[in-house]
Amino acid sequence: MNLKPLGDRVIIKQDEAETTTASGLFLAGDSKEKPQTGTVLAVGEGRLDKDGNKVPVPVKEGDRVVYSKYGGNEILCDDEEVLIVRADDIYAVFAK
């Protein structure tokens, strides 16, 4: 990927949407809900606090995360859809 996030932004590859319900019904393309989980592809350097000290981003490349449903911007990069979110829009990291 030739994209580097700035500041406290993070680039995430979203997980694939479910194609069936828990009971086994197939979902139409428009009714699939986008997942709120994904894998971190790239991380910015962090932001500056009010005193000018750098606050690092609390995630790293390869982490699986849960993020805000309405946070971030979807873009197309190298024929792949990715999501750019602020670190504040990431709620949790899956334990390994």
N, C-alpha and C positions, 0 to 999 in steps of 0.2 A: 504494500500500500504506500503510495507516495503522498500521504496526507498526515500532517503533524498538528495536533490540537494545540491551541494557545491557552495560556493562563490555567484556569482550573477546569478546563473542558476535557471530556473523555469521549473517545470514539468506541462505540459498542456495535457488535454484530448481533442483531436480534435473533432469538431462537425462532424456529419455524412455528407457525400457527397450527393448532390442532385441526385435524381434518375430520375427526369423529367425536361425538359426545361420549360421555362415560358409559351410556347405555348402548353405544354402538351405532348410532345414527350418523350418517354422513352429512357434513355441513357444506352448504353452497359457498362459493368463493366470497360473496359479499357479506355473509353472516359470520365469517371467521373473525374472532376477536384477536387483535394483535397481542402477543405475549408481552409481559413486563419484565422479562428476563433475557439475559444475553451474556456474551463474552466480551471482555475488554480487549480491544485491538491496539489502542494507543492512548497515552496519558500525557497531558500537558505538564509544564514545570511547576504549576501551582500559582496561587495568587498572593498578593501582598496584603498584609493586614494594615491597620491604621498607623502603625509605627514603622512601616516599611520593611518588616520582616517577612520572609517568604514562608507561606503555609503550604506544605506539600499536599498533593492529592492523595487521599487515603486508600486508593486502589492501585493495582499494577497490572501490566499486560498479562492476559491469560486468566484473570479472575472472572468467575461467574457472578453476576450481580443481579439485583432486583432494583428497578428504577421506576420513577414516576410515570404514570400512565400518559400524562399530557406534557411531560417535559421533553425538551430536545427538538432537534430538527433532523428530518430524514433527508439524506442526500445520496446521489449515485456516484460512487468512486470506483474506478477500475471494473465497471460492469457489475458492481456489487452494491446493494443498498445497505447503508450503515446509518447509525443514529449518533448525533453529536449532542451530548448533554453536559450540563454543569455538574461538578462534583456534588453540589448540594441536592441534586435531583436523584442521586443514588442513595437508596434506603438501606441496602444490606449487601454483604458478600457471603456467598455460600461457603460453609466450612468445608475444608478438604479432608 
